[in-house]
Amino acid sequence: MVRVGHSPQTLAVLAALTEDGWHHGYDLAKRTGLKSGTLYPILVRLADRGLIEARWEQMPPTGRPRRHLYRLTAQGAASAPAQEQARSGTPRPTRPAVAT
Amino acid sequence: MTGALIRAVNRISRMLPDERRQWVEALTAETVAVPGRWTRLAWVLGGLAVVAREMARQMLGETTRELSRMRGYVWLAPAVLVVPAVLALSVGPVPLVVTILFGLGGAALLLYRRAPRGRAPVVVYAAVVGAAAAVAVLTAVVIRQYPQAASGAGAPLYGSVLALLLAGYVVATVLLTRTGPDVARYALVGGLVSAALWTLAIPAGSLYRVSPAWLAGLYYAGLAAAFLGPPLLVAASLARRTGAAEPGILAGAATGMYAALSNLVGGLVLVLAMPERVPFDSDVLARHHTAADILGANVGEDLVLFIGLLVVWPLIGAVAGAVGTATALARRATTTNP
């Protein structure tokens, strides 16, 4: 069972992940305005709970290390802010996008 | 600078299990995408926060698991309180030996199902239990010969702390041997070397006055080397062999632990072997004039120092171990990636 009552930061990360495709850490940091020291523990926790899946980039361009990529699982998508908002009728939390 | 910090963060993250370490690697891999030198630096520093958080989580989890396994032994808690109570009534040789052996017995019982396996862990475990029992017997002999050693108002407190620390040493040794037999084995050897140098150098320094300034400086430098050198070298040696930080730091702390324990045994042996020739404290010599008084006062007052070392030496050993580990891992990384 998915735990309800995510923190505003976790909701912001889930919201950023609702867009299709795989996302990398810096992209999520830009979208949510979270620092790396806050963002990654949230990602670890979400992965532990099965709300996101993570994989390493298959073929990174030369000169750049391979990136770790993230996307919502079906379970995560169900608990993402847009769905929660639709269920509860409350507006989704918004955060300024501060580049880190 | 950022590159060095990334290497440091990745190196420290080796203390985490593989499935956790990959998150730190993921964070540092993003650094190239972060624009701006200071922003990049702040991004990597966030990696340190992630490592610290994960390590705290691991330690909390392990502690909780250990405590839940030990819940069947909750009845031992009142027994631990009995030790200070008995010693508060009397600090004669018999109560002291009984309480220390009681503490050791409690520790052995606590660890009955978790006894170390394999030759090296058993040898280390036996050596520590033997040393703790030797402390009990030797202290009892000293108090029997020189009752004034235990006549001070603080004696019950010192005796209680000593009994509990010795029991704690036994428990720590078993937990340590579970980390890896090499850690305990290296630490025992390093601790014995450290204690041999320190225990003999302290009375030697008092006997043969080192009056010239350069000689005194050399003497104290030698003492510092005896105190810090073995934990540092043992940690560096293990870190170089394993390529991991945790065994090195643990070995540094354990080396300090075994050095302090051996020093306590050695100090008691020296006091008994040379009652008139081991003036540990010049203040004591100024205030006491017969051999029995000097020895009694020395033992009574210096016991505090010996007990203090049981606490301080492992802590300083851990710090020295961390320095040795960091140096060894840095050299290993340079050798691997020139």
Interface residues (C-beta under 8 A of the other chain):
Chain A: H24 G25 Y26 A29 K35 S36 G37 T38 L39 Y40 P41 L43 V44 A54 R64 P65 R66 R67 H68 A99 T100
Chain B: R20 Q22 W23 V24 E25 A26 L27 A29 E30 V32 A33 V34 P35 T39 A42 W43 V44 L45 G46 G47 L48 A49 V50 R53 E54
